[in-house]
Amino acid sequence: MRTIPIPVDTSKLTITCVKAPRPRLLNKDTGEVKTDKNGNTVYEITASVEDDSGRIELVRIGTTGEPPITAGDRINAVGLVGYLWEMSGRWGISYRASALLPIEEGAGV
């Protein structure tokens, strides 16, 4: 599998958690959980991402360690990177952030 990292400028995006964090599974049949190179559990959320023109997409974002967010929280995806991947003629984009943090109400974004 080949991947190409692409940094994502989140300054004009509104990101909202729509599905609470859960460990990312490597194998759904065995329940094997994905870990990073240091052995830490990788979590993922499902988020709605709205750009400044109003277009909305649902994406999954992974991060190491359980983020302190719940469904409905607006979030700051710190260090968000999209990885363009290709494998056996299929392709897609996976997303990873160094941290997923809630945006406090009334705080400047």
N, C-alpha and C positions, 0 to 999 in steps of 0.2 A: 504494500500500500504506500502510495506517495502522498505527502501532505505539504501544503504551502501555507505558512502563517500570514495572516493579514490583520494588522491592528485595526480596531474599530473605534471611530470617533463617536463617543456617546454624548457629546455636548448638546446635540439637537435631537436626542431620543428620549422618549418617556418609556421606562421599563417597569413593568408591574408583574409581580409574582402571581401566577394563577394556579400553580400547584406547588404545595409545600416541598421543601428539600427532602430528598430521600437518597440513600446510597445508590450509586450507579451499579447495575448488575452486569457482570461479564457473561454469566450464563444463567438464564432464567430457569432452566430445569434444575440446576444444582443450587441456585441461590448464591453462587460465588460473587463476591463484591469486588469491584475494581479498586485498586490502591495505586498511589503514585510511587515514584522510585524510592521514597523514604518509608514506604509501608503505611502511609496515612490514607484513610478512606476518602474516596472521591464521591462527592455528592452532586446531585443535579436538581435543577428546578425547571419548571416550564414557565416561560414568561411571555407576556404580550409586549411587543416592541412597536412603538408608534413613532414614525418620523415626523418632521415638521410640516409635511404636506398632508398628514392624516392617514397615511397608509399603515396598516397594522399587520404584523406577522406573529405567529406563535413560534417560539424557538426553545430549545433546551440549552441550558447553560450549566457547565460543570465547574466545580471548584474543589479544592482540597479542604477538608474539614467541614463540619456542619455549619452552614451560615445561620446567623441569628434573625431569620426572616420567616414570615408566614404568608399564606395565600392572601392576596389583597394589598400587601405592602408595595409601595413604590420603592424601587431599589437603585442603588448605585453599583454598577458592575465595574469594579476597579480593575484596570488592566485587561479589558475585554479584548480577546483575540479570536478571529474566525479562522478556522483551518479548512482550506479547500482540500478535499481528498478525492482520490480516484482509486478504484479497486475493481478489477475484472470488468471494465467497461461501464461501471456505475460511478457516480460522483455525487458529492454533496458538500455541505458546510457544517462543521461542528464548532461549537463555541465553548470557550473556557475563559474564566476570569480568575485573577489572583485573589479576589474577595468579592462577596456579595453582601452588601450592607444596606439596612433600611435607611430611607431618606426621612428624616424627622419632619413632621408637619410644621410649616412656617419657616423652615430652614431654607436659605438660598441654595439654588441648585446650579 
